[in-house]
Amino acid sequence: MVDEAHERTLSTDILFGLVKDIARFRPDLKLLISSATLDAEKFSDYFDSAPIFKIPGRRYPVEVHYTKAPEADYIDAAIVTILQIHVTQPPGDILVFLTGQEEIETVDEILKHKTRGLGTKIPELNICPIYANLPTELQAKIFEITPEGSRKVVLATNIAETSLTIDGIKYVIDPGFCKIKSYNPRTGMESLLINPISKASANQRAGRSGRTGPGKCFRLYTSYNYMHDLEDNTVPEIQRTNLANVVLTLKSLGIHDLVNFDFMDPPPSEALLKALEQLFALSALNSRGELTKTGRRMAEFPLDPMLSKMIVASEKYKCSDEVMSIASMLSIGNSIFYRPKDKQVHADNARLNFHTGNVGDHIALLNVYNSWRETDFSTQWCYENYLWRELRLRSVQMLVTWMLLKRP
């Protein structure tokens, strides 16, 4: 069973292609694909006219409100809408979708300033931000029950569309934007760009207000924008990302004809060619596009090929422990440093301590790991140095896994 299939991640798209091929030889294999906002007809066509089952769930009505004209500043419009809901609407928590940490911190700061002047007759507004770099204990506050006589407003990224379910949400504010990873094969660079969301995402966001009772969704764009400007679905990740890891994975599974691999949405040929060139440069593929011994070793690591090649090459230079420590830090997915807005100077000074001797970022990461290990992986030490508290669990688990994979 594959859930949340509409997200169309790299892994699910590869899985779909593999399972479709296997199912032709395994009539006993049953595949169930589920989602609340799935383009069911497209999936049915892809899987050879597979049957579609629509299961009605418990749904509450959601009133959708649009702006009469496009908003020049959606951040300002979101703040105004939050305050209007808080002052005029019945009890119920608010969920606001923003694009990232910077916007969330900006709205958080402005709201705290503005709510001070509302007076004692207006209920308290509890502001709960959530984004990737926020420490776990602060993220957990969004799930706490809202005290009687107050209202909670959750400032979130698009992670709250599907990955999180927050009880008590009655109002959703949707500015209509999100950050999407984009890849330029000509430069070989990936970047996070702010883009309009799709209709599927807009519907998913609106549905968050109708989980436990009737709700309202305030879209900070016009109904015309929704109908004519938004795409039906988000562009699949496989069409906007570096494909080096995809190619390496498929090659290691014995799939060599990548051009004719049955992707639901084929990736751009330019990105595929760039991935082959990169893997050849890393000695993972030979001149005929075949997987080399080095490439097969690299495929054992669930990493970007640049990092897996770094680990494989470290054996030759007798620095595997150091390189794996650095790679584990790099692979967490976000910066290991936490930089709270009210303590930025302290956080920056703590970070500079690991750059003593004017060393680069990678050696600084090694210094972090070695210093942390000397404290017996202390959580308090992480707190004092403005590092993620869950750094311990993630990087140590990765390090142990890779050390096991490294063994012959």
Stockholm file with secondary structure:
# STOCKHOLM 1.0

chainA/1-408         MVDEAHERTLSTDILFGLVKDIARFRPDLKLLISSATLDAEKFSDYFDSAPIFKIPGRRYPVEVHYTKAPEADYIDAAIVTILQIHVTQPPGDILVFLTGQEEIETVDEILKHKTRGLGTKIPELNICPIYANLPTELQAKIFEITPEGSRKVVLATNIAETSLTIDGIKYVIDPGFCKIKSYNPRTGMESLLINPISKASANQRAGRSGRTGPGKCFRLYTSYNYMHDLEDNTVPEIQRTNLANVVLTLKSLGIHDLVNFDFMDPPPSEALLKALEQLFALSALNSRGELTKTGRRMAEFPLDPMLSKMIVASEKYKCSDEVMSIASMLSIGNSIFYRPKDKQVHADNARLNFHTGNVGDHIALLNVYNSWRETDFSTQWCYENYLWRELRLRSVQMLVTWMLLKRP
#=GR chainA/1-408 SS CBCSGGGCCHHHHHHHHHHHHHHTTCTTCCCCBCCSSCCHHHHHHHTTSCCCCCCCCCCCCEEEEECSSCCSCHHHHHHHHHHHHHHHSCSCEEEEECSSHHHHHHHHHHHHHHHTTSCTTSCEEEEEEECTTSCHHHHGGGGSCCCTTEEEEEEECGGGGTTCCCTTEEEEEECSEEEEEEEETTTTEEEEEEEECCHHHHHHHHHGGGSSSCEEEEESSCHHIIIIISCSSCCCGGGSSCCHHHHHHHHHTTCCCCTTSCCSSCCCHHHHHHHHHHHHHTTSBCTTSCBCHHHHHHTTSSSCHHHHHHHHHHTTTTCHHHHHHHHHHHTTSSCSBCCCGGGHHHHHHHHHGGGTTTCCHHHHHHHHHHHHHHTTSCHHHHHHTTBCTTHHHHHHHHHHHHHHHHCC
#=GC SS_cons         CBCSGGGCCHHHHHHHHHHHHHHTTCTTCCCCBCCSSCCHHHHHHHTTSCCCCCCCCCCCCEEEEECSSCCSCHHHHHHHHHHHHHHHSCSCEEEEECSSHHHHHHHHHHHHHHHTTSCTTSCEEEEEEECTTSCHHHHGGGGSCCCTTEEEEEEECGGGGTTCCCTTEEEEEECSEEEEEEEETTTTEEEEEEEECCHHHHHHHHHGGGSSSCEEEEESSCHHIIIIISCSSCCCGGGSSCCHHHHHHHHHTTCCCCTTSCCSSCCCHHHHHHHHHHHHHTTSBCTTSCBCHHHHHHTTSSSCHHHHHHHHHHTTTTCHHHHHHHHHHHTTSSCSBCCCGGGHHHHHHHHHGGGTTTCCHHHHHHHHHHHHHHTTSCHHHHHHTTBCTTHHHHHHHHHHHHHHHHCC
//
